[in-house]
Structure formats: structure tokens, C-alpha cells
Amino acid sequence: MIRTILGILLGIVVTLVLITVCEAAGHCLWPPPGPGDVDFHNLDEARRALHVGRIPAGAMAAVVVGWVVGAFGGGWVAARVGRRGAGAYVVGGLVILASLAMLLHLPHPVWMWVTALAGLPLATCLAARLGTPKG
């Protein structure tokens, strides 16, 4: 039980690191508007500049890749440390819930919904299967 909890906690940390790295890579390739480009004190201008429809598809793909890679990597760690696939399902479930919250909070293109809702459960199941030690 302690190993499972420890695995889940480590898996969450790994998930957050992987998502951050993937999103940072997306920001490097497709930089968001900076303070010189947008008056962030003007709420309407900031909303227009950061509207999902104006964000390049590659930057949005980096977000989905981050979610999927994070769910897999964190789930794999949780399953490996906890020696059971249950940890991977907890970590993957948290990533799915967080991703759904983001998708519902702001308007996102349909392809992001499809890839996230298909890729996240697959990544979670794969992490549980590959991360659980044999024997």
C-alpha cells in the first residue's frame, strides 16, 4: 500500500515535469505573445491575443503531446514503483480529469478533443501494462 501511494506521488511529479517540458518545447517553437506584443493590462486585448483560435496548431499539438507523454511516463513510474497497474490508472485518471477541465474551460478545436480523449486512455493502459513488473 505504501509503495502504491509513493508510486502515485512520484508518478504525479514525473507527469508534471513531462507536461512542462513538452509545453516549453512548444513555446520555444511557437512563442506566445510577450509583454511588448500585447497590453496585458487591457483584459480585452489580452483575451483576443491569447484566444485559442489564434494559437498555432503546432503549439496546441505540443500541449496534447505533453498530456499523453505525461500520462504515460507518470503512469509508468507509478506502476513500476507501486508494482501494480493501479497507480498508473490513478495518475492517468488525474491527467484525463485535468485535460477535460482545460478542454471545457476554453474553446478548443475538435481535433484536440479527439486526440486527447483517445490518446490519454491508451497511454494510461499502456503505462499500466508496461510499468507493472512481471512475476
Number of C-alpha atoms within 10 A of each C-alpha: 7 8 16 20 14 16 27 28 17 19 30 26 15 22 29 18 16 22 24 16 16 21 21 17 16 21 16 11 12 16 13 15 14 10 10 7 10 15 14 15 9 9 10 10 13 16 12 12 19 13 13 15 12 9 15 13 15 13 21 19 18 21 24 24 21 24 28 29 20 30 37 33 28 34 39 34 31 36 30 25 22 25 18 21 26 19 33 35 24 21 32 34 17 15 26 21 12 13 20 14 11 12 16 11 9 10 11 15 13 10 12 16 16 10 14 22 16 12 19 24 19 16 23 29 20 19 27 27 18 16 25 23 14 8 3
